[in-house]
Amino acid sequence: MRVNSVRYSPDGKIFRLSNGEILKTHRYSCLGPSDDVIADQSQNAHVTCQNGKAQILPAYCRSDILRVGPRTLRLQIKEIQTEEELAGYHQLEDYHYRGKVLHGRRAPLIVRSEDPLLPRVLGYVELSTAFLMNRARAMLLDSVFHHASGDISWTTWKKATVRKYTNLIVRIARTVVSPEFRGLGIARILVKHAARFARDHWHVGKLKPLFIEITADMLRYVPFVESSGMHYIGDTEGNLARVNEDMAYILKNLERVKAGEILKEESGGIVDLQVSYATRLEQIEEELAVPRERLLDLLLRSPQRLSDENWALLHKIFRLPKPTFIMGLTRASENFVRRRIGERGLPDYYPAQQPLVNVPRLQSPIDVQECTLTLSAPLIRTRSTRKIQQAFGVSREMLTTTLFANINFTIQPGDIVLICGPSGAGKTTLLNLLEGSLNDPQYRPEGMTGNIKVPDSLTVTSLGPLPSSRPLVNAFGRISLDRALFALNVSGLAEAHLYVKRFRELSNGQRYRAMVAKLIASESDIWVADEFCATLDSITANIVSRNLRRCAKQLGITVILAAANWAEFIHELQPNTVVHLRAPWDYRVFSWDTFHAAIHESQILGRSTSRQELEKSGLGELSQDGSHNENR
């Protein structure tokens, strides 16, 4: 049955079919006029295409999971079906795109969380029709191809083939993740499901897609789609050469154009737009006193010299090349993509700005040997303190405190070390002692005994606030834009509007991520942070810990952290060494494996004191009064 007409209702779409029947679907179903649809009484419907059937009903809905430390988030990736889901989608769309909407056929898939303490919609991916022209795609597809399903084939990807088969490509137009949940891998999950949805549900012009692609500037800095199986195939052409040629002609003949002698208005709206741009370009030339041939160079190399209005205009006119990634949706089309990538000599991975160093930077370990720190406070004599001395027997000797005694541990190059323990155990003091010795090997505060041996010629960066007067992309000192963006993106600050904000204009969680980005952007050998993640919620703490660990291991950085509330993030951080300060006279050094086992044992002991559960867990015997017998 053919679709004759469609109208929208509050619940979705209502289609009138050629046999007079009515078919109701969700709002963004891939169905439109002239489509041939087959529906049954069980709410199953599909569209007949040249190369198979595209499912319309039931709507796409798949389960997935996301692990955040010890916590497992259960997710649904699905088409929008309820008003609540639609509202969540629009809120994210408005936040990221400020009212800019996509045109043509589009299909958003949302990530829905059932956790009552989390937002209902955590992100979405949106599919849309492919652009007709894409140089990178054209060069890849310009080879003999045959697909048995639907008898689809071509020998070259030229004009006639482009017109006939462009709908074999579906485009990922948008991938959006809620700001506080960036860095967990939600985008990767969305891309994976976008491919599954496209394979079975998407269709345009009676063709199901064989390829899925994405083209975006942001992939230049964060090529996250590669982890979902997509391949870099080159950059789009942009329009620099064409615009320069068009503008040169129009500007040279501007008076004749204005007089209507050439390029008359009836020749098309695109000409009107070009004339408008050309007129403005002439004004910018006069205003800035620069020749026209330098305007593009000004846009690319010195954009700060342009006013916001002029920059926006030039940015709108000149479209720069963008990286393109593609993936085959069937075995045959994926094999074709891989073969063509090999034939064209394309790299296995996009050459994005990523650190290349993956070996430890320190040349030798840091050794803490028999370290003891004793601090003495003066007894200030006042009438009140004398009364306290008399009443409680306080003496001068009682103001001398040993913070820790005879501590020994080794920090291997490239290790992550966590100093933990209850408040007041000396974590910050030990961290400060280490940092002081790292910055100055001769550092030895009063009251310290023992030794801290450190390698020569090392650099240290501490976690701390950024300058508040500069935008984030300029707040890391004299480094390249690529490196600054890489640091921000892997820290979970991947929203473009955050790049131009100042540190003081960020939320607390965003500020902390920016401080982590400062560590990543530095070229230091050692990162140091006190009260690590102390002000963050559980999910953000896990995101920060995951990203910091990944980057530290990739860069070969040695990391030394101190934290009291380590339980929130320890499973994502996975430190190589844990120095657990329990009392001034009591500490223990764990490897990650032994500390992980100790956490498990502590949790079991905390959950139950029954003889049966303890014996079942193998943790030992109970004495007659129910206490744990440690003599095992």
Sequence and secondary structure as in RCSB ss.txt:
>XXXX:A:sequence
MRVNSVRYSPDGKIFRLSNGEILKTHRYSCLGPSDDVIADQSQNAHVTCQNGKAQILPAYCRSDILRVGPRTLRL
QIKEIQTEEELAGYHQLEDYHYRGKVLHGRRAPLIVRSEDPLLPRVLGYVELSTAFLMNRARAMLLDSVFHHASG
DISWTTWKKATVRKYTNLIVRIARTVVSPEFRGLGIARILVKHAARFARDHWHVGKLKPLFIEITADMLRYVPFV
ESSGMHYIGDTEGNLARVNEDMAYILKNLERVKAGEILKEESGGIVDLQVSYATRLEQIEEELAVPRERLLDLLL
RSPQRLSDENWALLHKIFRLPKPTFIMGLTRASENFVRRRIGERGLPDYYPAQQPLVNVPRLQSPIDVQECTLTL
SAPLIRTRSTRKIQQAFGVSREMLTTTLFANINFTIQPGDIVLICGPSGAGKTTLLNLLEGSLNDPQYRPEGMTG
NIKVPDSLTVTSLGPLPSSRPLVNAFGRISLDRALFALNVSGLAEAHLYVKRFRELSNGQRYRAMVAKLIASESD
IWVADEFCATLDSITANIVSRNLRRCAKQLGITVILAAANWAEFIHELQPNTVVHLRAPWDYRVFSWDTFHAAIH
ESQILGRSTSRQELEKSGLGELSQDGSHNENR
>XXXX:A:secstr
 BEEEEEEETTEEEEEETTS EEEE TT S  TT BEEE TTS EEEEETTEEEEEES  EEEEEEEETTEEEEE
EEEE  SHHHHHHHHHHHHHHHTT    SSEEEEEEEE  TTS SEEEEEEEEE  S  HHHHHHH S EEETTT
TEEESS  HHHHHHHGGGEEEEEEEEE GGGTTSSHHHHHHHHHHHHHHHT  BTTB  SEEEEE GGGGT  GG
GGGT EEEEE   SHHHHHHHHHHHHHTHHHHHTTSSS GGG HHHHHHHHHHHHHHHHHHHHT  GGGHHHHHH
H GGGS HHHHHHHHHH     EEEEEESSHHHHHHHHHHHHHTT  SS   S     S   SS EEEEEEEEEE
E      HHHHHHHHHH   GGGGEEEEEEEEEEEE TT EEEEE STTSSHHHHHHHHHHHHH TT   TTEEE
EEE  SS  EEE     TTSBGGGTTSS  HHHHHHHHHHTT   HHHHTSBGGGS HHHHHHHHHHHHHHS  S
EEEESSTTTTS HHHHHHHHHHHHHHHHHHT EEEEEES GGGTHHHH  SEEEEEEETTEEEEEEHHHHHHHHH
HHHHHHH   HHHHHHHTS  B TTS B    
